[in-house]
Amino acid sequence: MTAADPDISTVPADLVIPSITSGEPAAGKRVFYRLPGDAATVPEMVLYLPRDWTPEGRFPVIVEYAGNGNYQNKYGDVSTGRPEGSQLGYGLTGGIGAVWVCLPFLNGAGDGLAITWWGDSPDHRPEATVALAKRAVPAICERFSGDAERVILCGFSRGALACNAIGLHDEEIASLWRGFFSYSHYDGVREQWPYAGSDRESARLRLHRLGGRPQFICQEGSVEASREYLKLTGAKADFTFLKTGFRNHNDGWLLRPSPAREVAREWLRRILSDDGLTR
């Protein structure tokens, strides 16, 4: 990070995420949603159907995980740890052209929201969170005209670590994704995180499940630690590295116009195009 990196408050937002409303999902609405048949104890996800949504369409799906809760820094950046606080998917799409679902991290039993990490302390095992994603993604695609061949996993901070730690946990969940968007942190770069398997060898084994698919890796300050780590792993994939251009640890940067947002949106357009995985 350098002194030249501005605060996001210096750039007015040109996007406002719709408030969560009650009722059934519909075009342009953002609602709390629980899968049919799930118990009322299962934490709700947050579902947004784009303004141009129709049941006859075929829409990409952006799946998002939030950062850790109970976070605030000297710049006023805040993370609640709740799915309704997520912002990446809306910033990437502008609210059109893609279904956006923010999944919760679950406790070990799968009947409570994990505000920090996932699972239960001290091990923070991911199985309940992984199991919900395996059920949720196909169900959302089937019920809300999602294209199962164009599902992007994204996350901020804890959620960025989850792109690999959750999204590549096993072959079944790894098969759900067309690409990955990780903002601020990357699984394996640091080993002192409290979740099970945060060591580099475990992270390297998960990375094998990427199978060459594209990842967009961005961060405030420098992305060089992630770039150097991936060189050490020998992983071969379509990696894109980018600084956000802001000093903040805050996924609200995508709600503001910036050169980095244009690069991120162009990446998404390429990845979602018919030939996006072969360029």
Contacts in CASP RR format, 6 or more apart in sequence:
PFRMAT RR
TARGET T0000
AUTHOR 0000-0000-0000
METHOD contacts of the structure
MODEL  1
MTAADPDISTVPADLVIPSITSGEPAAGKRVFYRLPGDAATVPEMVLYLP
RDWTPEGRFPVIVEYAGNGNYQNKYGDVSTGRPEGSQLGYGLTGGIGAVW
VCLPFLNGAGDGLAITWWGDSPDHRPEATVALAKRAVPAICERFSGDAER
VILCGFSRGALACNAIGLHDEEIASLWRGFFSYSHYDGVREQWPYAGSDR
ESARLRLHRLGGRPQFICQEGSVEASREYLKLTGAKADFTFLKTGFRNHN
DGWLLRPSPAREVAREWLRRILSDDGLTR
1 220 0 8 1.000
1 221 0 8 1.000
1 222 0 8 1.000
1 247 0 8 1.000
2 221 0 8 1.000
5 220 0 8 1.000
5 221 0 8 1.000
5 245 0 8 1.000
5 246 0 8 1.000
5 247 0 8 1.000
6 245 0 8 1.000
6 246 0 8 1.000
6 247 0 8 1.000
7 75 0 8 1.000
7 246 0 8 1.000
7 247 0 8 1.000
7 248 0 8 1.000
8 246 0 8 1.000
8 248 0 8 1.000
8 250 0 8 1.000
8 252 0 8 1.000
8 253 0 8 1.000
8 256 0 8 1.000
11 246 0 8 1.000
11 256 0 8 1.000
11 257 0 8 1.000
11 258 0 8 1.000
12 256 0 8 1.000
13 252 0 8 1.000
13 255 0 8 1.000
13 256 0 8 1.000
14 255 0 8 1.000
14 256 0 8 1.000
14 257 0 8 1.000
15 90 0 8 1.000
15 91 0 8 1.000
15 94 0 8 1.000
15 95 0 8 1.000
15 255 0 8 1.000
15 256 0 8 1.000
16 255 0 8 1.000
17 30 0 8 1.000
17 87 0 8 1.000
17 90 0 8 1.000
17 255 0 8 1.000
18 28 0 8 1.000
18 29 0 8 1.000
18 30 0 8 1.000
18 48 0 8 1.000
19 30 0 8 1.000
20 30 0 8 1.000
20 31 0 8 1.000
20 32 0 8 1.000
20 46 0 8 1.000
20 84 0 8 1.000
21 29 0 8 1.000
21 30 0 8 1.000
21 31 0 8 1.000
22 31 0 8 1.000
23 29 0 8 1.000
23 31 0 8 1.000
24 31 0 8 1.000
25 31 0 8 1.000
25 33 0 8 1.000
25 47 0 8 1.000
25 49 0 8 1.000
25 144 0 8 1.000
26 49 0 8 1.000
26 53 0 8 1.000
27 49 0 8 1.000
27 50 0 8 1.000
27 51 0 8 1.000
27 52 0 8 1.000
27 53 0 8 1.000
27 54 0 8 1.000
28 48 0 8 1.000
28 49 0 8 1.000
28 50 0 8 1.000
28 51 0 8 1.000
28 53 0 8 1.000
28 95 0 8 1.000
29 48 0 8 1.000
29 49 0 8 1.000
30 46 0 8 1.000
30 47 0 8 1.000
30 48 0 8 1.000
31 46 0 8 1.000
31 47 0 8 1.000
31 48 0 8 1.000
32 44 0 8 1.000
32 45 0 8 1.000
32 46 0 8 1.000
32 47 0 8 1.000
32 84 0 8 1.000
33 44 0 8 1.000
33 45 0 8 1.000
33 46 0 8 1.000
33 47 0 8 1.000
33 101 0 8 1.000
34 40 0 8 1.000
34 42 0 8 1.000
34 44 0 8 1.000
34 45 0 8 1.000
35 42 0 8 1.000
35 135 0 8 1.000
35 136 0 8 1.000
35 139 0 8 1.000
36 139 0 8 1.000
39 111 0 8 1.000
41 110 0 8 1.000
41 111 0 8 1.000
41 112 0 8 1.000
42 106 0 8 1.000
42 110 0 8 1.000
42 111 0 8 1.000
42 112 0 8 1.000
42 132 0 8 1.000
43 104 0 8 1.000
43 106 0 8 1.000
43 110 0 8 1.000
43 112 0 8 1.000
43 113 0 8 1.000
44 83 0 8 1.000
44 104 0 8 1.000
45 83 0 8 1.000
45 101 0 8 1.000
45 102 0 8 1.000
45 103 0 8 1.000
45 104 0 8 1.000
45 136 0 8 1.000
46 83 0 8 1.000
46 84 0 8 1.000
46 86 0 8 1.000
46 101 0 8 1.000
46 102 0 8 1.000
47 99 0 8 1.000
47 100 0 8 1.000
47 101 0 8 1.000
47 102 0 8 1.000
47 140 0 8 1.000
47 144 0 8 1.000
48 90 0 8 1.000
48 95 0 8 1.000
48 99 0 8 1.000
48 100 0 8 1.000
48 101 0 8 1.000
49 99 0 8 1.000
49 144 0 8 1.000
50 59 0 8 1.000
50 93 0 8 1.000
50 95 0 8 1.000
50 96 0 8 1.000
50 97 0 8 1.000
50 98 0 8 1.000
50 99 0 8 1.000
50 100 0 8 1.000
51 95 0 8 1.000
51 96 0 8 1.000
52 96 0 8 1.000
52 97 0 8 1.000
53 59 0 8 1.000
53 97 0 8 1.000
53 99 0 8 1.000
53 144 0 8 1.000
53 145 0 8 1.000
54 145 0 8 1.000
55 145 0 8 1.000
56 145 0 8 1.000
57 145 0 8 1.000
58 145 0 8 1.000
58 146 0 8 1.000
58 147 0 8 1.000
59 97 0 8 1.000
59 98 0 8 1.000
59 99 0 8 1.000
59 144 0 8 1.000
59 145 0 8 1.000
59 146 0 8 1.000
59 147 0 8 1.000
60 97 0 8 1.000
60 98 0 8 1.000
60 99 0 8 1.000
60 146 0 8 1.000
60 147 0 8 1.000
60 150 0 8 1.000
60 151 0 8 1.000
60 152 0 8 1.000
60 272 0 8 1.000
61 98 0 8 1.000
61 99 0 8 1.000
61 100 0 8 1.000
61 101 0 8 1.000
61 137 0 8 1.000
61 140 0 8 1.000
61 141 0 8 1.000
61 146 0 8 1.000
61 147 0 8 1.000
61 148 0 8 1.000
61 150 0 8 1.000
61 151 0 8 1.000
61 152 0 8 1.000
62 88 0 8 1.000
62 89 0 8 1.000
62 92 0 8 1.000
62 93 0 8 1.000
62 98 0 8 1.000
62 99 0 8 1.000
62 100 0 8 1.000
62 101 0 8 1.000
62 152 0 8 1.000
62 154 0 8 1.000
63 101 0 8 1.000
63 102 0 8 1.000
63 103 0 8 1.000
63 133 0 8 1.000
63 136 0 8 1.000
63 137 0 8 1.000
63 151 0 8 1.000
63 152 0 8 1.000
63 153 0 8 1.000
63 154 0 8 1.000
63 177 0 8 1.000
64 83 0 8 1.000
64 86 0 8 1.000
64 88 0 8 1.000
64 89 0 8 1.000
64 100 0 8 1.000
64 101 0 8 1.000
64 102 0 8 1.000
64 103 0 8 1.000
64 153 0 8 1.000
64 154 0 8 1.000
64 155 0 8 1.000
64 156 0 8 1.000
64 159 0 8 1.000
65 83 0 8 1.000
65 86 0 8 1.000
65 102 0 8 1.000
65 103 0 8 1.000
65 105 0 8 1.000
65 153 0 8 1.000
65 154 0 8 1.000
65 155 0 8 1.000
65 156 0 8 1.000
65 158 0 8 1.000
65 159 0 8 1.000
65 162 0 8 1.000
65 163 0 8 1.000
65 166 0 8 1.000
66 79 0 8 1.000
66 80 0 8 1.000
66 81 0 8 1.000
66 82 0 8 1.000
66 83 0 8 1.000
66 85 0 8 1.000
66 86 0 8 1.000
66 102 0 8 1.000
66 105 0 8 1.000
66 155 0 8 1.000
66 156 0 8 1.000
66 158 0 8 1.000
66 159 0 8 1.000
67 79 0 8 1.000
67 81 0 8 1.000
67 155 0 8 1.000
67 156 0 8 1.000
67 157 0 8 1.000
67 158 0 8 1.000
67 159 0 8 1.000
67 160 0 8 1.000
67 251 0 8 1.000
68 79 0 8 1.000
68 81 0 8 1.000
68 115 0 8 1.000
68 116 0 8 1.000
68 117 0 8 1.000
68 157 0 8 1.000
68 158 0 8 1.000
69 79 0 8 1.000
69 80 0 8 1.000
69 81 0 8 1.000
69 82 0 8 1.000
69 115 0 8 1.000
69 116 0 8 1.000
69 158 0 8 1.000
70 81 0 8 1.000
70 115 0 8 1.000
70 116 0 8 1.000
71 77 0 8 1.000
71 78 0 8 1.000
71 79 0 8 1.000
71 81 0 8 1.000
71 157 0 8 1.000
71 249 0 8 1.000
72 78 0 8 1.000
72 79 0 8 1.000
73 249 0 8 1.000
75 247 0 8 1.000
75 248 0 8 1.000
75 249 0 8 1.000
75 250 0 8 1.000
77 248 0 8 1.000
77 249 0 8 1.000
77 250 0 8 1.000
78 250 0 8 1.000
79 85 0 8 1.000
79 156 0 8 1.000
79 157 0 8 1.000
80 115 0 8 1.000
81 105 0 8 1.000
81 115 0 8 1.000
81 116 0 8 1.000
81 158 0 8 1.000
82 104 0 8 1.000
82 113 0 8 1.000
82 115 0 8 1.000
83 102 0 8 1.000
83 103 0 8 1.000
83 104 0 8 1.000
84 102 0 8 1.000
85 102 0 8 1.000
86 102 0 8 1.000
86 155 0 8 1.000
86 156 0 8 1.000
86 251 0 8 1.000
87 156 0 8 1.000
87 251 0 8 1.000
87 252 0 8 1.000
87 254 0 8 1.000
87 255 0 8 1.000
88 154 0 8 1.000
88 155 0 8 1.000
88 156 0 8 1.000
88 181 0 8 1.000
88 183 0 8 1.000
88 251 0 8 1.000
88 254 0 8 1.000
89 98 0 8 1.000
89 100 0 8 1.000
89 154 0 8 1.000
89 254 0 8 1.000
90 100 0 8 1.000
90 254 0 8 1.000
90 255 0 8 1.000
91 252 0 8 1.000
91 254 0 8 1.000
91 255 0 8 1.000
91 261 0 8 1.000
92 98 0 8 1.000
92 154 0 8 1.000
92 181 0 8 1.000
92 254 0 8 1.000
92 264 0 8 1.000
92 265 0 8 1.000
92 268 0 8 1.000
93 100 0 8 1.000
93 268 0 8 1.000
98 272 0 8 1.000
99 140 0 8 1.000
99 144 0 8 1.000
99 145 0 8 1.000
99 146 0 8 1.000
101 136 0 8 1.000
101 140 0 8 1.000
103 129 0 8 1.000
103 132 0 8 1.000
103 133 0 8 1.000
103 136 0 8 1.000
104 113 0 8 1.000
104 114 0 8 1.000
104 129 0 8 1.000
104 132 0 8 1.000
105 113 0 8 1.000
105 114 0 8 1.000
105 117 0 8 1.000
105 118 0 8 1.000
105 119 0 8 1.000
105 129 0 8 1.000
105 158 0 8 1.000
105 162 0 8 1.000
106 112 0 8 1.000
106 113 0 8 1.000
106 114 0 8 1.000
106 118 0 8 1.000
106 119 0 8 1.000
106 128 0 8 1.000
106 129 0 8 1.000
106 132 0 8 1.000
107 113 0 8 1.000
107 114 0 8 1.000
107 118 0 8 1.000
107 119 0 8 1.000
107 120 0 8 1.000
107 128 0 8 1.000
108 114 0 8 1.000
108 118 0 8 1.000
108 119 0 8 1.000
108 120 0 8 1.000
108 125 0 8 1.000
108 127 0 8 1.000
108 128 0 8 1.000
109 128 0 8 1.000
110 128 0 8 1.000
110 129 0 8 1.000
110 131 0 8 1.000
110 132 0 8 1.000
114 129 0 8 1.000
116 158 0 8 1.000
117 124 0 8 1.000
117 158 0 8 1.000
117 194 0 8 1.000
117 195 0 8 1.000
118 124 0 8 1.000
118 125 0 8 1.000
118 126 0 8 1.000
118 128 0 8 1.000
118 129 0 8 1.000
118 162 0 8 1.000
118 166 0 8 1.000
118 195 0 8 1.000
119 125 0 8 1.000
119 126 0 8 1.000
119 128 0 8 1.000
119 129 0 8 1.000
121 194 0 8 1.000
122 194 0 8 1.000
123 195 0 8 1.000
123 196 0 8 1.000
124 194 0 8 1.000
124 195 0 8 1.000
124 196 0 8 1.000
125 195 0 8 1.000
125 196 0 8 1.000
126 165 0 8 1.000
126 166 0 8 1.000
126 169 0 8 1.000
126 195 0 8 1.000
126 196 0 8 1.000
129 162 0 8 1.000
129 166 0 8 1.000
130 166 0 8 1.000
130 167 0 8 1.000
130 169 0 8 1.000
130 170 0 8 1.000
130 173 0 8 1.000
133 166 0 8 1.000
133 167 0 8 1.000
133 173 0 8 1.000
133 176 0 8 1.000
134 172 0 8 1.000
134 173 0 8 1.000
134 176 0 8 1.000
137 148 0 8 1.000
137 151 0 8 1.000
137 176 0 8 1.000
138 148 0 8 1.000
138 176 0 8 1.000
140 146 0 8 1.000
141 147 0 8 1.000
141 148 0 8 1.000
141 151 0 8 1.000
148 176 0 8 1.000
149 178 0 8 1.000
150 178 0 8 1.000
150 272 0 8 1.000
151 176 0 8 1.000
151 177 0 8 1.000
151 178 0 8 1.000
152 177 0 8 1.000
152 178 0 8 1.000
152 179 0 8 1.000
152 180 0 8 1.000
152 181 0 8 1.000
152 268 0 8 1.000
152 271 0 8 1.000
152 272 0 8 1.000
153 163 0 8 1.000
153 167 0 8 1.000
153 176 0 8 1.000
153 177 0 8 1.000
153 179 0 8 1.000
153 180 0 8 1.000
153 181 0 8 1.000
154 163 0 8 1.000
154 180 0 8 1.000
154 181 0 8 1.000
154 182 0 8 1.000
154 183 0 8 1.000
155 162 0 8 1.000
155 163 0 8 1.000
155 181 0 8 1.000
155 182 0 8 1.000
155 183 0 8 1.000
155 251 0 8 1.000
156 183 0 8 1.000
156 184 0 8 1.000
156 251 0 8 1.000
157 183 0 8 1.000
157 184 0 8 1.000
157 185 0 8 1.000
157 249 0 8 1.000
157 251 0 8 1.000
158 185 0 8 1.000
159 166 0 8 1.000
159 182 0 8 1.000
159 185 0 8 1.000
160 182 0 8 1.000
160 183 0 8 1.000
160 184 0 8 1.000
160 185 0 8 1.000
160 186 0 8 1.000
161 182 0 8 1.000
161 185 0 8 1.000
161 186 0 8 1.000
161 187 0 8 1.000
161 193 0 8 1.000
161 195 0 8 1.000
161 198 0 8 1.000
163 180 0 8 1.000
163 181 0 8 1.000
163 182 0 8 1.000
163 187 0 8 1.000
163 215 0 8 1.000
164 180 0 8 1.000
164 182 0 8 1.000
164 186 0 8 1.000
164 187 0 8 1.000
164 188 0 8 1.000
164 203 0 8 1.000
164 206 0 8 1.000
164 207 0 8 1.000
164 210 0 8 1.000
165 187 0 8 1.000
165 195 0 8 1.000
165 197 0 8 1.000
165 198 0 8 1.000
165 203 0 8 1.000
165 206 0 8 1.000
166 173 0 8 1.000
167 173 0 8 1.000
167 174 0 8 1.000
167 176 0 8 1.000
167 177 0 8 1.000
167 180 0 8 1.000
168 174 0 8 1.000
168 206 0 8 1.000
168 207 0 8 1.000
168 209 0 8 1.000
168 210 0 8 1.000
169 206 0 8 1.000
170 209 0 8 1.000
171 209 0 8 1.000
174 209 0 8 1.000
174 210 0 8 1.000
177 213 0 8 1.000
178 213 0 8 1.000
178 214 0 8 1.000
178 271 0 8 1.000
178 272 0 8 1.000
178 277 0 8 1.000
179 213 0 8 1.000
179 214 0 8 1.000
179 215 0 8 1.000
179 271 0 8 1.000
180 210 0 8 1.000
180 213 0 8 1.000
180 214 0 8 1.000
180 215 0 8 1.000
180 216 0 8 1.000
181 215 0 8 1.000
181 216 0 8 1.000
181 218 0 8 1.000
181 264 0 8 1.000
181 267 0 8 1.000
181 268 0 8 1.000
182 215 0 8 1.000
182 216 0 8 1.000
182 217 0 8 1.000
182 218 0 8 1.000
183 218 0 8 1.000
183 219 0 8 1.000
183 244 0 8 1.000
183 251 0 8 1.000
184 218 0 8 1.000
184 219 0 8 1.000
184 220 0 8 1.000
184 249 0 8 1.000
185 219 0 8 1.000
186 217 0 8 1.000
186 225 0 8 1.000
186 226 0 8 1.000
186 229 0 8 1.000
186 230 0 8 1.000
187 198 0 8 1.000
187 203 0 8 1.000
187 206 0 8 1.000
187 207 0 8 1.000
188 198 0 8 1.000
188 199 0 8 1.000
188 200 0 8 1.000
188 203 0 8 1.000
188 204 0 8 1.000
188 229 0 8 1.000
189 225 0 8 1.000
189 226 0 8 1.000
189 229 0 8 1.000
190 198 0 8 1.000
191 198 0 8 1.000
191 199 0 8 1.000
191 200 0 8 1.000
192 198 0 8 1.000
197 203 0 8 1.000
204 233 0 8 1.000
207 233 0 8 1.000
207 235 0 8 1.000
208 235 0 8 1.000
210 235 0 8 1.000
210 237 0 8 1.000
211 237 0 8 1.000
212 235 0 8 1.000
212 236 0 8 1.000
212 237 0 8 1.000
212 238 0 8 1.000
213 237 0 8 1.000
213 238 0 8 1.000
213 277 0 8 1.000
214 237 0 8 1.000
214 238 0 8 1.000
214 239 0 8 1.000
214 240 0 8 1.000
214 267 0 8 1.000
214 271 0 8 1.000
214 276 0 8 1.000
214 277 0 8 1.000
215 237 0 8 1.000
215 238 0 8 1.000
215 239 0 8 1.000
215 240 0 8 1.000
216 240 0 8 1.000
216 242 0 8 1.000
216 264 0 8 1.000
216 267 0 8 1.000
216 268 0 8 1.000
217 223 0 8 1.000
217 226 0 8 1.000
217 227 0 8 1.000
217 239 0 8 1.000
217 240 0 8 1.000
217 241 0 8 1.000
217 242 0 8 1.000
218 241 0 8 1.000
218 242 0 8 1.000
218 243 0 8 1.000
218 244 0 8 1.000
218 260 0 8 1.000
218 264 0 8 1.000
219 226 0 8 1.000
219 243 0 8 1.000
219 244 0 8 1.000
220 243 0 8 1.000
220 244 0 8 1.000
220 245 0 8 1.000
220 246 0 8 1.000
220 247 0 8 1.000
220 248 0 8 1.000
220 249 0 8 1.000
221 243 0 8 1.000
221 244 0 8 1.000
221 245 0 8 1.000
221 247 0 8 1.000
222 243 0 8 1.000
223 241 0 8 1.000
223 242 0 8 1.000
223 243 0 8 1.000
226 241 0 8 1.000
227 239 0 8 1.000
227 241 0 8 1.000
230 239 0 8 1.000
238 277 0 8 1.000
238 279 0 8 1.000
240 263 0 8 1.000
240 267 0 8 1.000
242 260 0 8 1.000
242 263 0 8 1.000
242 264 0 8 1.000
243 260 0 8 1.000
244 253 0 8 1.000
244 258 0 8 1.000
244 260 0 8 1.000
245 253 0 8 1.000
245 258 0 8 1.000
245 259 0 8 1.000
245 260 0 8 1.000
246 253 0 8 1.000
246 258 0 8 1.000
253 260 0 8 1.000
253 261 0 8 1.000
254 261 0 8 1.000
254 264 0 8 1.000
270 276 0 8 1.000
270 279 0 8 1.000
271 277 0 8 1.000
END
